[in-house]
Amino acid sequence: MKTKKNLYKIIASRENLDFAASKAVSGKRYGLIRHFLSNRETLLDKLHYTLMSCSYTPSSYREMYIYEPKERLIKIAAFYPDRIVHHAVMNVVEPIIKQTFIHHTYACIKGRGGHKCINDLHSDMTHDYANTQYCLKFDIRKFYDSIDHEILKSLIRRKISDQKALNLIDQIIESTGPGIPIGNYTSQHLSNYYLAYFDHYCKEELKLKYYYRYMDDIVVLGSNKTELHYILNNIKTYLKQRLNLEIKDNWQIFPIDKRQIDFCGYRVNHHGIMLRKRILYNYFTKLRKHKGQLTSEDDLKHAMPSHYGWLKHISDQHRKLIIHNSLNS
């Protein structure tokens, strides 16, 4: 297997650090990054020297709890130098590991987000009813916390052989443990890559035609329950033996048109795509702030652009009903 060499100089280059800083700054409140912006050139020169001399050491993390979509403890790296280093690494590494992903891997890949995932899923269901009557749905128990450092590092070495680049990536992986921190920019890409060869196992060895993965949430479609139970047992064995991961006990195998598939914020069956109940509840909660102010769909689009974005991907009948209720509530 061909691996990439001579990456470290690109990661540590002044040009890449400047690009990484611009990405890291994007969307941040000025007060949080004021010191960096006031001394940007000096600090980036210093970071360039630190990386070129191989003397970079990750800083301590700040911890905080988030409560949406569920309560979780996240670890936040210092903006300077760590988050800039994370972006600098992924500017170079992400295009390399991206080549490993199958077509039906969706998270953290440009042009392949949750909306494409649910549209692909529904399209396949409507084109092959006979082989998509049942669904196996599961996710990984404590996925980020369960990622094995040594296994992750060995997987990265399948694609990269530059020792200095590997040492830097290893530092980031080992900067906390066990697992990898949810808050890191690198974590979303590396965790997605952690399951990349599992995807190939499912598609190439188990021969799964209808397989969809959004990070650690996985859906498999089949024609009967017996087939899906067999697949589940093989998947459990692979995940445990190869990746030291376990499936949550709440896995489900069910007939799609009786239950619907709750996936990527939507509920889908052969008849259409609808919003998940919580998304719909949040939508109408936000809508109360605009009561009596919206008279057209165009008003709705401009007043609630992110929420309206969810509506664009649901079935026409469901969307029209929601819009009608929105404008007449």
Buried (B, 14 or more C-beta within 10 A) or exposed (E): EEEBEEBBBBBBBBEBBBBBBEBBBEEEEEEEBEEBEEEBEEBBEEBBEBBBEEEBEBBEBEEEEEEEEEEBEBBBBBBBBBBBBBBBBBBBBBEBBBEBBEEBBBBBBEEBBBBBBBBBBBEBBEEBEEBBBBBBBBBBBEBBBBBBBEBBBEBBBBBBBBEBBBEBBBBBBEBBEEBBBBBBBBBBBBBBBBBBBBBBBBBEEBEBEBBBBBBBBBBBBBBEBEBBEEBBEBBBEBBEEEBEBBBEEEBEBBEBEEBBBBBBBBBBBEBBBBBBEEBBEBBEEEBEEBEEEBEEBEBBBEBBEEBBEBBEBBBEEBBEEBBEEBBEE
